[in-house]
């Protein structure tokens, strides 16, 4: 085998290539550009992401590359679409806030975002333990920095070639820094744990390649330990309880548009990694991992739904509700695992998971952008989110329907979608997950999940109540800036259109996992 | 343009108009803008509908347009579709709906010209919604979409009846119409459920290779027919229709005469493959339809309000259609639906023109208007002749066809009732004409003016169709694969003679010389009792009694259960959730070290689970 054999089929990495080259190009452009407002880099990023997204449709990305370590299949391509779309909306909706936090340094934010996306897209196709772990870290590390992005704060306005490296005297920006630090600390521990689990897998199976591992691994106490560590490590990334502690703090502290991205893309990536491992080399060992997933589901549903109820800060509340939503995602995985266990096939459950992740992305990003739009309109040029501590309590939504009917309507739509009300996209996601679970024989879990998501309506509808049923008082009118407004509009249209016609999208998801 | 595109235009142009007007408030609050958008969209629909219909009637037979998008998937299978479906059955109805809608919208420009701009804007937005829903109903590829649009049509009707929202009676009428038809709609919903259970779909044809048992078909058809009774105002659920006359007169012309109430009849036409498997329901339809035809015709004779006369007349004519469909002849009922749409819309619009002139609905306040309003008068007479089945008008062809079918099917008692109703129809229309046009002029009528051209032009168009619409009978016959349908028969001669007798009796009784003939004072005391008995009061009272005694009692029981059992449980669980959440909340300390402990604790728990 010559060194060049490894390059066979490398064209299926085209999308990853676009992202990688884009990230480096942004870095170069950032350096080459004269100092000043570098908003143009944001538009370049949008263009690159749109290009990559289009490429997932126009190019044939199926096949094997890197000597079998990387595979392009329907599932991977669909995941890439979710990542790229989340990145696109994240950049579009966050453009103003990014530019406001650091007009001269915004290029860095986009480079980090692209790097993180590169990790995700590679992760989606990884069929090798090393590639999986490396791309997982490539995804995670930029996120830590991005979470703290607001913490760098605006540099004091002064002319000069380079900004000073010392922090300004008025260090009021601890919130985002705290968010970033917590994300990093818990994330680092989890990565270590997952890595340890993966190295145990290598120890049992004697290879890093999934196809080999699937044949050589035997069940036993060591495998149980390895699986527990892997499930726990990745559960951190998707924010499933009890590995969710970072979620509310980070959501509350980090800048809202970044949270919109953080709350969907890395979670989808975490699911991709779990699917890759659990339904790949571990597909034959469902007895080992399904009880663990089941435990995560129950704890996530309980903790997420119960903890969300008393929250007054909307971002915190959405953090906890996200924990509950991840329980739903894991239920789709569980259903897929049951089928894999009984008939050894890929199943409806995977398609459901893909649809669920897409639906969750659309509605969740939407609701964060609505929060951002409301909060941003009250912000002045030099002020950071931290200075207005009441920025995102439920109270800021008071009477939004009178202050901005369009935003209120979009917000209502997203909240209904998250709550699973027909006919929004999230309703179908929930229905399919529960339907799949029922068929898989978990009737009691369906009842529990349905009851808890009914309880979940309580906190979701609090947002709606605040928007529609409380007087606006002397709160000012709200207008979303252009890019942010466009992002909200697109997401709202998606929520509604797919909610009314879920058929084609679901069909596409089924085709992606190989069900025709 | 391909037929597919045309069909989409028919449906989408009013949809776009409705969505734009409902969302973009600045357009909606400006009356002329809103009117322009709505009328333009309806005109596009009409143009496309006519092109589609021309290719399917008059001897042409273009292939059906069938565009369906998957909708409601479940478990990897599509439960239903939505889309547009144009076949020779749907095509004429599309033209009727779009045409009458356009006429009425143009007419409304004049009729509501004095209303505030803001209110007119709202009015036309409702019209756009109605046009979309009604066309969606007509072009539905399956009964589920038909049902959705059926409900939307009900909503549009509610909004339009309640247009004069400052008038309490209008609000009440809107509510009454809504509740009565909603009650009936339960039948449609249940019928669809049974249909789905029995055939696995919402198609109006039984899928090939499947057999629908007669008993099942009876149940489905019976439930669907309940909805028809409500929507098409058949006894005893006709009570909402006269009250619905509280809405603006053009609305009555469009919804409560020509199109919406005919939706029930159209449902039977569409679902005929199912109805034809249910002989008991068909027979019941004949008797109920004939009874309604006669009953409503009697009531119409005693009304003083010109719109109420026409409303009861509509009930009566819908009864004819239902009876005709019950004989197994889809064509005669459908054909009468079409001609009735033309002449009844015309009659309502002429009535609106008279009301516009004297500012009153009452026949007392009219009289002598012939001298002031010749064009309206001529059109009123044309409409009345068509309704009375005067030879060679459109109503003559369609009504005779129905009577003939009743005879063929051997339903003699309903046939006699229908012929009697035809005589009464001629009588009460002659009464309306004589009192309003030729009676002694009232004070209000002294100052009457002819309506503007924008109102007269749509009336003239409908008048022309009311005269010559009968010529379409051959095309309708071909729809069912029969030869030209109309020929002169003994029944036809008897019916025509009865009609002419009715006209003659009306002319004699209400001739201008007889002053006492104004209003209902001409009715003797026993006849007044008949009026009361046949009017709305007893039926209303029966419904009210049922509501109070049965429904409210049951509701009280349910309410008790809800308040003391269900609510208590819900409050208990809410309390438990909040208490539990307080406990959990303490775990979220905010200290990173604690979070890492949590991760490790979770891991230990998972590992323990895994190893055990």
Interface residues (C-beta under 8 A of the other chain):
Chain A: X181 X182 X185 X186 X189 X190 X193 X221 X224 X225 X227 X228 X229 X231 X232 X235 X236 X242 X243 X245 X246 X248 X249 X288 X289 X291 X292 X295 X303 X306 X307 X309 X310 X348 X431 X435 X439 X455 X458 X500 X501 X502 X503 X504 X506 X507 X510 X515
Chain B: X69 X70 X71 X72 X73 X74 X75 X76 X78 X573 X574 X577 X578 X580 X581 X582 X584 X585 X588 X590 X592 X594 X595 X596 X598 X599 X600 X601 X602 X603 X605 X606 X607 X609 X610 X611
